[in-house]
Amino acid sequence: MKKVLITGASGGLGKALSKHFSTNGWIVLATMLHLDPDEEMLQWANVFCYELDVCSDISIVTAKEKIIAQHHSIDTVINNAGIGYRSFVEESDDQKIEEIIRINWLGVVKVCRAFIPVFKNQQYGQFINITSIAGLVNLPLGNFYHPTKHAVESFSECMAYELKESNIKICTVQFGNIATHFQENIHHEGEKKWSPNNKLKSMIAQLLAKRTGKNKGLIAKINNKILSIAAHPANNFKRYTIGFDARLLKTLRNLLGYQLFGAIIRLKIVNYTKSK
């Protein structure tokens, strides 16, 4: 049986992926910040849970040693752990900025760095790094979340050059907003009495919530696509974009360039404001 390690597996997409891989005959090494899997996860076949903090080198090494001792090899590592943060630049919080960088970008770096030697020793392996359409385009209030996803895209592509001769495959996966606990847990700076940005902040939140509500079938598509990628790794670095929203934004940004794309985004916001 093939084995997949998934970070951030206690909830959201990570949990959904764990169930999907388990259902399809994979051994799942589900890692999470705190070792507290719920009753549902404990019932799934061939799912083994481990505590792993992507921000901690010690935690990563400890989890890796336990996993290798028990399972000896890993076919695929899915870097899924991540958080969100929406804020205007002048209203942002240093601690939250540093946290999102540590988890969303440095967490991916640390996990890859730890498991590259495992893959080299095996002479095979694959990293699937979950980014977002935010890693390809830039949208309002994405001042801190988007750069972390762009960073993972760049890091993954650079790393692919280094590891190609070692038979280690690299890819990234992008999609739009999905209806999971991730959206509910996004850090954001609330409305401030003095802030002239409150109206735009509220409007962006409504737009994203509306879009998320329309993407209820997207999780199943993501599960199926990532399972397919893991089962059939591409020889060369590849970006996989899933869902209508993400493909549309990616295509528009590539075809139109920054100025026209930015004009469309601003027009969308203006029209949404007028409709309220």
KAKAFEN-V548448 format. One record per residue. N is the residue number from 1. PHI is phi in radians with two decimals (none if undefined). Layout:
n->N phi->PHI
n->N phi->PHI
This chain:
n->1 phi->none
n->2 phi->-1.32
n->3 phi->-2.18
n->4 phi->-2.20
n->5 phi->-1.79
n->6 phi->-2.18
n->7 phi->-1.53
n->8 phi->1.09
n->9 phi->-1.63
n->10 phi->-1.33
n->11 phi->-2.83
n->12 phi->1.03
n->13 phi->-1.12
n->14 phi->-1.03
n->15 phi->-1.19
n->16 phi->-1.08
n->17 phi->-1.14
n->18 phi->-1.04
n->19 phi->-1.15
n->20 phi->-1.14
n->21 phi->-1.16
n->22 phi->-1.06
n->23 phi->-1.07
n->24 phi->-1.73
n->25 phi->1.54
n->26 phi->-1.65
n->27 phi->-1.46
n->28 phi->-1.90
n->29 phi->-1.77
n->30 phi->-1.54
n->31 phi->-1.86
n->32 phi->-2.68
n->33 phi->-1.06
n->34 phi->-2.17
n->35 phi->-1.37
n->36 phi->-2.46
n->37 phi->-1.08
n->38 phi->-1.38
n->39 phi->-1.05
n->40 phi->-1.07
n->41 phi->-1.11
n->42 phi->-1.15
n->43 phi->-1.54
n->44 phi->-1.35
n->45 phi->-1.24
n->46 phi->1.05
n->47 phi->-1.92
n->48 phi->-2.05
n->49 phi->-1.80
n->50 phi->-2.41
n->51 phi->-1.41
n->52 phi->-2.68
n->53 phi->-1.75
n->54 phi->-1.14
n->55 phi->-1.56
n->56 phi->-2.02
n->57 phi->-1.04
n->58 phi->-1.10
n->59 phi->-1.09
n->60 phi->-1.13
n->61 phi->-1.12
n->62 phi->-1.06
n->63 phi->-1.11
n->64 phi->-1.05
n->65 phi->-1.11
n->66 phi->-1.13
n->67 phi->-1.13
n->68 phi->-1.17
n->69 phi->-1.09
n->70 phi->-1.55
n->71 phi->-2.12
n->72 phi->1.24
n->73 phi->-2.63
n->74 phi->-2.41
n->75 phi->-1.52
n->76 phi->-2.47
n->77 phi->-1.99
n->78 phi->-1.86
n->79 phi->-1.46
n->80 phi->-1.93
n->81 phi->-0.98
n->82 phi->-3.05
n->83 phi->-2.33
n->84 phi->-2.03
n->85 phi->-2.72
n->86 phi->-2.06
n->87 phi->-2.91
n->88 phi->-1.22
n->89 phi->-1.00
n->90 phi->-1.28
n->91 phi->-1.85
n->92 phi->-1.33
n->93 phi->-2.01
n->94 phi->-0.98
n->95 phi->-1.10
n->96 phi->-1.24
n->97 phi->-1.12
n->98 phi->-1.13
n->99 phi->-1.14
n->100 phi->-1.20
n->101 phi->-1.17
n->102 phi->-1.08
n->103 phi->-1.42
n->104 phi->-1.29
n->105 phi->-1.90
n->106 phi->-1.10
n->107 phi->-1.06
n->108 phi->-1.13
n->109 phi->-1.02
n->110 phi->-1.12
n->111 phi->-1.16
n->112 phi->-1.06
n->113 phi->-1.04
n->114 phi->-1.26
n->115 phi->-1.73
n->116 phi->-1.00
n->117 phi->-1.04
n->118 phi->-1.11
n->119 phi->-1.13
n->120 phi->-1.14
n->121 phi->-1.14
n->122 phi->-1.32
n->123 phi->1.27
n->124 phi->-2.92
n->125 phi->2.71
n->126 phi->-2.55
n->127 phi->-1.87
n->128 phi->-1.92
n->129 phi->-1.75
n->130 phi->-1.37
n->131 phi->-1.94
n->132 phi->3.08
n->133 phi->-1.04
n->134 phi->-1.12
n->135 phi->-1.47
n->136 phi->-2.06
n->137 phi->-2.28
n->138 phi->-2.10
n->139 phi->-2.30
n->140 phi->-0.97
n->141 phi->1.15
n->142 phi->-1.70
n->143 phi->-0.94
n->144 phi->-2.06
n->145 phi->-1.19
n->146 phi->-1.04
n->147 phi->-1.03
n->148 phi->-1.16
n->149 phi->-1.32
n->150 phi->-1.05
n->151 phi->-1.09
n->152 phi->-1.14
n->153 phi->-1.04
n->154 phi->-1.14
n->155 phi->-1.01
n->156 phi->-1.11
n->157 phi->-1.15
n->158 phi->-1.08
n->159 phi->-1.09
n->160 phi->-1.05
n->161 phi->-1.07
n->162 phi->-1.19
n->163 phi->-1.80
n->164 phi->-1.01
n->165 phi->-1.25
n->166 phi->-1.67
n->167 phi->1.08
n->168 phi->-1.93
n->169 phi->-1.59
n->170 phi->-2.30
n->171 phi->-2.65
n->172 phi->-2.14
n->173 phi->-2.27
n->174 phi->-2.13
n->175 phi->-2.74
n->176 phi->-1.58
n->177 phi->-1.20
n->178 phi->-2.14
n->179 phi->-1.44
n->180 phi->-2.29
n->181 phi->-1.15
n->182 phi->-1.00
n->183 phi->-1.10
n->184 phi->-1.19
n->185 phi->-1.73
n->186 phi->-1.10
n->187 phi->-1.32
n->188 phi->-2.62
n->189 phi->-1.42
n->190 phi->-1.19
n->191 phi->-1.13
n->192 phi->-2.00
n->193 phi->-0.98
n->194 phi->-1.52
n->195 phi->-1.44
n->196 phi->-1.36
n->197 phi->-1.62
n->198 phi->-1.02
n->199 phi->-1.11
n->200 phi->-1.16
n->201 phi->-1.06
n->202 phi->-1.14
n->203 phi->-1.16
n->204 phi->-1.10
n->205 phi->-1.06
n->206 phi->-1.16
n->207 phi->-1.05
n->208 phi->-1.17
n->209 phi->-1.12
n->210 phi->-1.12
n->211 phi->-1.16
n->212 phi->-1.07
n->213 phi->-1.08
n->214 phi->-1.54
n->215 phi->-1.86
n->216 phi->-1.11
n->217 phi->-1.54
n->218 phi->-1.27
n->219 phi->-1.05
n->220 phi->-1.09
n->221 phi->-1.12
n->222 phi->-1.13
n->223 phi->-0.97
n->224 phi->-1.12
n->225 phi->-1.20
n->226 phi->-1.17
n->227 phi->-1.06
n->228 phi->-1.11
n->229 phi->-1.09
n->230 phi->-1.13
n->231 phi->-1.30
n->232 phi->-2.33
n->233 phi->-1.09
n->234 phi->-1.31
n->235 phi->-1.17
n->236 phi->-1.97
n->237 phi->-0.96
n->238 phi->-2.54
n->239 phi->-1.86
n->240 phi->-1.92
n->241 phi->-1.92
n->242 phi->-2.05
n->243 phi->1.74
n->244 phi->-1.07
n->245 phi->-0.99
n->246 phi->-1.14
n->247 phi->-1.14
n->248 phi->-1.13
n->249 phi->-1.10
n->250 phi->-1.09
n->251 phi->-1.15
n->252 phi->-1.07
n->253 phi->-1.11
n->254 phi->-1.22
n->255 phi->-1.39
n->256 phi->-1.60
n->257 phi->1.39
n->258 phi->-1.12
n->259 phi->-1.11
n->260 phi->-1.22
n->261 phi->-1.08
n->262 phi->-1.08
n->263 phi->-1.12
n->264 phi->-1.15
n->265 phi->-1.10
n->266 phi->-1.14
n->267 phi->-1.13
n->268 phi->-1.04
n->269 phi->-1.16
n->270 phi->-1.07
n->271 phi->-1.10
n->272 phi->-1.16
n->273 phi->-1.09
n->274 phi->-1.17
n->275 phi->-1.34
n->276 phi->-1.60
